[in-house]
Every structure is written in structure tokens, then in C-alpha cells.
Amino acid sequence: LPEAEFAFVDEIFKANSAILNTLLTLMNERVFHNDGAPIACPLVTVFGASNELPEGKELEALFDRFLLRFDVQYLLQPASLRAVLSAPEPVPAVNLTIADLKKAQADVAKVKITDDTVDALIAIRDACKAEGIVASDRRWKKAQKLAQAAAYLAGEKSTSPEDLAILADALWREPKERAKVARLVGKLADPAATQAAEILDAARETAQKVAALKAADRKSYISQAATAIEQFNAQQTKLTELALTGGRRARAVVSDASAEINLMHEELARAVSAGLGLRSAR
């Protein structure tokens, strides 16, 4: 740990109190105590993984230091699983040097935080609080840095409210809160991207319902698949409209949603084609 620039801790919330206190000091002050002697550490960031959420107040301080939180589920779409199964084993590669990273961090700090971004941030906090979702003042302060980073990655020199969309992965305490947080954040930060995400969620739900019929009722499956294809077409039309009205982030979200719905469309089209005895379907 004293020489680490990056730390990866698995099952972090199962650590004993001594290790947790050491990690908290390390993350807060970048200091490691070795037999009582403080040692400055060049730590850049800590990644933690856990199969369970922390229980007890003694773990809350550490949990609060993880600014971004992601609930990783199993793959839902057959195409995604197929891509994983057919892909070669990943080979670690250095794409960004420490010097590059430090320069990027310095450049992020130069990104101007605009008044409308701050206003949107306060509005998001009030909306979350009204829904019973409360984050620490520390987390709200750090949220500005996330907005700066989002703007920097988009090539901007100042923030805008849409850069706050990343807070959907920073404000929830329980995974079940994530959807509510995303709705509140999206409504105030990036309405077009939020609508695109809702369209994608609806498409996924449709695809899952149709897939559930595949083994049980072949005839109903083909019928429902054909109906789903019509819904996918309508959803793609709506996404095209959103791309014309949304900002830079919305256009990216729309593009990703459109690509995923297109994959679902192709899979169901093949199923309908096979069920009808046709060679191909579009």
C-alpha cells in the first residue's frame, strides 16, 4: 500500500476494523501508518468490489468515499453473451501513463463550473431529498468534480447541467434506488437522454417478455415477436427525434440505445423468419 498508485480491494466490506481504518486514512489523507510512523502515499484512486452492501455505521464513512458506484448484473442480451463467449481472453495494456493522467487531472480542475450547473446541482439535491435519498455534503461537493471531468472528456472548457447526468451512479445508497436517482437526475440535467434511456428500458422489457414465451408457446412467441419488432421500429423513430433535440450527451445515449434496440430487432427478426419458414427477414 505505501507505494501503490492504484488499489483494487475485493470484498472490501468484509475487512476487519483495523484494515478499514487504515483504508479510510489512506483514502482521506493519502497516508499509511507503518508501526505508528506516517508514510505519504502516491495513491491516485481505490477500486473496491463487494457482493454485499455495508451494514453498520462503522462502514458508512468508508462507503461514502467511493464516489462512483456501479451495480454489476449478469448479461441480459444473447448478443452480449455471444460477444463475451467469442472474444479472446483480455490482455492488460497501458493506454494512459501516470504523467498523462496527472495532466488530465490538472486540466479537469481548470474546467469552469457554470452557475447553471450549480443551480441544477442544487435542484437535484432538493429533488432527491424530497424522495428520501440523502447524500453527504462531501458527496455533493465532489459531484462538481464529476461534472468537470464529464465536460473535459467531452472536449468542453466549462460545464453544463447535462454533465451532471453522471450523478445517477453517484447518489444512490441501495441499488434499488438507482432507477429513481437516474430519473430525478435526468429530468433536471438531461431530459432527452433520460427519455432515450426509458425507451431502451422499455425495449429490453419487451424483449425479455417475448423470450419467456420461446420455450413455452412457440405460436405465441412468433406472434409477440412480430409485435415487438413493430414496437422497436416506433422506438427507433422516437430516438431519431430525440437526437435532433438533445445535447451532446443525449446524442451519445441515443446512439447507444438505438444500437442495442437494433440488435434486439435483428434477433427477433431471425426468430420470426425461422418460425415462418423463411430464409431471412428484415
N, C-alpha and C positions, 0 to 999 in steps of 0.2 A: 503493500500500500504506500509506503513513503515515497517511492519512485514512480508510482503509477500516474499516467495521464488520463487513462480511461479505466473505469472499474465496471465489471459485469458480475452482479451478485444474484445467484439463483435462490429461490425460496427465501427471499430476504426477510420476511416477517416471522420466520422460524428461528432466527438467530437469537442467542441469549442476550441478556440486558447489557453485558459488558461490550459485546460486539456492536450492538445497536447504538450505544453511547459513543463508541469510537467512530462509527459511521456518521453519526449526527455531527460530531465535532469536525470530522473531515469534510463533510459537505458544506457546513456553515462557514468554517474558518480556514479550510484548506490546511489544517494542522493535524499531525498524527503524534500522539503521545507514546513515546517508547520508554517504558520504565520511568514515567514521570517527566521525561525530557521532551519538550515540544519540538517537532521537526516539521518545517514548512514543506508542503507537498505541491507538485505541479499539476494537481488534478484538474482536468477540464470538465469532465462530466461523469455521472454514475448511471448505469443502466441496471434496473432491477426487474426480476421476474418472480411471480408468485402464483400459485394455484388457489390462493385464498386471500381474502381481504384482511387487513389488520383488525384485531379485536382488542379493545382496551385503550385507555387514554395514553398509556406509556408509549404506544406506537404511532399516535397521531402526528407528533412533531416530525418524525422521520417520513411518514407517508406524505405529509404536506410539502416536503422538499422535492418530491417528484412532480415537476411542473406539468409534464405531459403524461397522460395515462391512456393506455390502449387495452381494450378487452378483446383478446385474440380468440376467435372461434374457429371451428373446423370449416373447411372449404364447402361452399354451398352449391356452386355450379359445376356440372360434369366437365365443362370445358376447362375450368380452373384446375380440377383434379387431374385431368388428362395432361395439362401443361406441366404439372409438377411431376407426374409419373414419367413423362417422356424427356424431361430436361436432364442434362448431365449434372453430376454432383457439383455443387458450388465450390469455387476456388476463391479464397480470400484474396483481395487485391487492394492495394493502396491507391485510392483515387484522389485523396486530399492530404497533403502533408500538414504537419503541425504548424509550419510557418504560414501556409495558405489559410488554415483555419483561424489562426490568430489575426491575420489581416482581415478576414471576413468578419470576425467579431468586432474589430475596430471600425470597420465600415458600417456594420449594423448599428453601432452606437451613434453614428453620425446621421442616421435617418431621422428626419424631423417627425415628431409626433404632433399631428394637427389637432386643432380644437374640436373638430367634428368627430375625430376618433375618440378623444377623451369623453365627449358628450355621449357617444354611442356606448362606450365602456360603462359609464355610469348608468345609462338606461338599461343595459344588460344586467348589471348588478341588481338594480331595483326589481327588474322583472324576475330574476332568479330568486331573489329574496321573497318575493310575493308567492312563489311556488314552493317555498320551503327549502330551496337549495342555497346554502350559505357557504361561501369560501372565505378563507382568511384574508386579512388586509395585505399580507405578504404576497399571496397569490394574485390579487388584483394588481398590485404594483408590478409584479413580474409579467403580468399579462401584456403590459405595454411593450416589453422587450420581445414578446412573441409577435406582436403586431409589427414591430420594426423589422424583425427577421423575415416575416412574410412579405413585407414590402420590398426588402432588399433582394430576396430571391426572385421577385417579380421584376426586378430592374428599376424600381422606383426610388426616389430620393426623399419621399415623405409618405406617411401612412394615410390610409383612408379607412372608413368603417368596415369595408369588406375584408380588410386584413385581420379583423377580429374573429373571423369565422373559425380560425384555428382553436378558439376557446371552447369549442364543442368537445375537445379532447383534453381540456384542462380544468374544467369546473365541476365535473361530476365526482361524487363520493362513492356511489354504488353504480355498477354497470347499468342497472335498470334505469338510472337517471339520465343516461347518455342521450337517449332519444328526445327527452324533454328539454335537456340543455341545448341540444342541436337545434330544436325548433325555436326556442327563445332567442338564441344567438343569431340564428339565420334570419329570423324575422326582422331583427334590428340591424344586422350587419350586412346581409347579402340575400335579399328576398328571392332573386332569380335563381341563385344556386340552391337555395332551400327548396324551391319548387321542383328543381331538377332532381334533387335527392329524394323527394317524396314520390316523384314519378318512378324513379328507379326502384324504390322500396315496393311500390305497388306492382311493378312488373315482376319483381322477384317473388312476391307473394302469389301472384297468378301462376308463375312457372312451377312453384312448389306444389300448389293445389292440383295442377294438371299432372305433375309427376306422380302424385299419390294415387292417381287412377290407373296408372300404366299396368300394374300387375293385377289389379282387382277387376277392372272393367274396360276391356280393350275398345269396345264400341264407344263408350262414353269418353274414353281418353282421346280418341281421334276427333270426336265432336268438340270437346272442350279445347283441344289443342288448336283446332281451326279458329275457334272463337278468340283464343288467346293471341293468335297471330294478328287478327284484326285489331285487338287492343294495343298490341305492340306498335302497329303502324300508326295508330292515332297518337300514341305516346311519343313516337318519333317526330310527328308533326308538331306537337306541343313543344318538344325540346328545341326544334328548329326556331320556333318563335321566341323562346327564351334566350337563345343565343344572340338574337338581334337586339334584345333589350338589356341584357345583363352586362356587368363589368368584366374585367379581365379574368378574375377568378371564376365567375359564373360560366364564362365560355369554356374554361377548362373542365369544370364539373359537368357541364352539358355534354362535352365531347366524350368524357369517360362513361357517363350514363348511356349515351347513345351507342357507344361501342359494346357495352355489356348487354343492352337490350337487343342489339343486332345479333349477338351470339345466341341468346335465348331464342330469338326468332328463327335462326338457321337450324338449331337443334330440333325445334318443334316442326319446322317445315319438312325436315328429313323424316321425322316420325309420321307425319300425316301422309307424306309421299309413299312411304313404305306400307302404311296401313291401307292405302287405296290402290296399291299395286302399281304405282307409278315409278319411274326411274329417277325422277328429280322433281323438285318443287322449289318455287321461289316466292 
